[in-house]
Amino acid sequence: MRRCFAKVSATVRSKIRYLMPSPDVDVAILGGGCAGLSLAVRLARSDLSVRVIEPRPAYVDDRAWSFWRTAPDPFQDCVRKQWSHWTVKGPQGVARRTSSHMRYQTVESGAFYQRAQDMISDGSNTDLSLGVSATEVTRAGDHWLVETDAGAMTAAAVVDTRPPARVPTYGQFFLGREIRTERPVFDPDVVQLMHFRSAQSAGVDFVYILPFTRTRALVEVTSFAPFNPGRDTYTSWLDAEIAALDAGRIEILRVEAGALPMEVGYADPGPDGIIRMGLGGGAARPSTGYAFVRSQIQADRVAAALISGQTPDTRLDGPVTRFMDRVFLQVLATAPARGPSLFGTLFRNASPDRLERFLSGSTHPIDRLSVMASLPPLPFLRAAAFPT
């Protein structure tokens, strides 16, 4: 009898599924930032129907993403400039690194947003809904019900790229201004990646200068710290750094500020069936905050899985990489004064290109070993033996 009941039940369930209306879209993407748009442009080339829900009514050029490119992606045309040289300055002096083929690149958000919108418009089944916020997502049979402030919709799959509300235990905080100077004070061929300063926060503080010409650059003050020291602290610090350039009259072209999580496990996917990407899916490298290249890798994987009807695996880091990041962050958090010398040693001793690949998301064993061999072992052995 049980066997017959199971057969009848299966038949009834099949009929119910047949009678249920199809979802409005195959994929609903919550959040149209870097991660959401990166996924949408890949799905726009597929047969899946997609809707991106983004609260912003319009996009503006409000940030830039910089990285070492390790693979092609749909946004290569958005690169504003690339560099072959970068420096780190700490207690041991200046460490200068050069690559003959890996370039440090920057992508302007304005160009990125426009490129993404153009590619989405070219797709036949992809829609970008600006000025709309998702308020609730619940399971409705085989589908998802997405409530928004513009009405409800159903989707076969939901990808949530919105940042989690939870405050990370450790993060990267920054304030930057793109400026034009009266006098030529920048070297347009060299990125000042991390030039460390005396403590402005409870963590590791440095200045980052991205030079576009001799008179134009993004000047940014940054902290790796357990909490944000606040806008006032960063404003006065940035004012002092720009004044020290002795560059004459300064024109501020744009301002950017932000916070990135630096915490292993901050964004592990939940068990609720919603696919998480971006900062909420571990796109930012916990030990560095680099996210753009990892977002592209994640978008490739998720798009391929959705197109083939599979459940995406958004994890980017295995146990070894997670362990390395956790130990490194513990050393920074417990002994921030050691940070400048550790970064200086790392950039001075790591094999050419291997450090840059590692920072951009490489999990190749040789790249990992090169980074591990470049650092003094004692503080990391202590952190590994006595985790907090």
Steps between C-alpha positions, in 0.01 A plus 500: 500500500779740582654432160171579325447814709848622412425443131172689520662781697775533244240519222299764686812702569593484133155626400518779757835612364358490149204714601706754697575815299857548380709754693520852366875460444754223518744705708442801726819687594471716810746786475642654184851582618823346379404140581139520385578667168797269439264203525225668299719572197601133483141381529391754237671279242294197607138393452415562866267785592661730758396805700742712702349694792706808591394774748706776335291703255808564287869414493774753559879477478549460875793258533776309327614140524871424472661158464754284321326341203544125489239406237277666238155628598219699332624831642850523353389797289425690824863508617599862546872442546750227581840502669805272499652636824374531860663580832454422868674726753551396860763489775751322274469760225336474158431166334442544126350221292478473123330256269566452131154357433274541805356848511341685787181640348217726605140490377282806548155420629337740253644312203422166667134591562453625144663193349282271713180686408590482130559125518180444697304703242643281224362189673148397407388371842687717751351801674654755739248658739654816646347680796346178635580337835440138594332484841443130561576165340302186589463153360178440302485134399765435237558872452606806695271793574690829492317794657614844386382855556375490140302175536568128525662259256586130493830343398638151462830609657602801709854640511558747783798728442412756768755550780407330828369725775741349752801716589825305446742450788782640286487708185663728247377860528598780264439854379643627173491800269590515136677831461659718234804696616649826381854360502617157372563292814406143402698231321241370252685169455507383864211420736568580866321190618558517876705781655457449872434777750497531878186375669181678396280208601513193722649306209742535209493834315640596161467738206414376152567713190374397159663741249334564164722788384766716661227733623209264559461212744277324749641561849353272763552440872427146614488294820489128567330520837240346734273803455464812288683794664244739352460755224652784702822307560531409134418849377771666708749226412426530127520881517848468652619249239384718210651813657833316536514453123578873469320495168356851489132548434293182535181416311292215644345300215318232698493336843466134591470325834420150610541202729591145402483194725828331592368200689517131412149357506335843493307409189469123494194392297199422717295182482178670395530436125563861402822538298731761649760694303715810542600603850218281628648201318867537587612697192734725700826327592490495884870581543509790250153618400568454127168408338470589131682203347342260749156641412566418135610145587191456714272639228645256245436204731149601604393582144632167367315309773170682452511461123561125536227465765741423781525642853789751504790465742605858576792412727830641378736383774587153621601400856870580451438851369242570770747384765775725358269802491375434854852477642619811312202704617550384858859628491384838363219531753705405805825678400412786261837670558659201329287547187720745304811286536308183409358651182839648413668162546231328295529737202878499522551122516215336308580358158410722203132481404417227753401745775287700257324185378439394859353839589274482195356165603743230389491185712781327310722314750821660369354850536394420857839353587677804358296730724551282807877479441524879469381571855671452837358174638494566877199737533293284266592178680387663825174616344439152355572332835290742704201611289271764646 
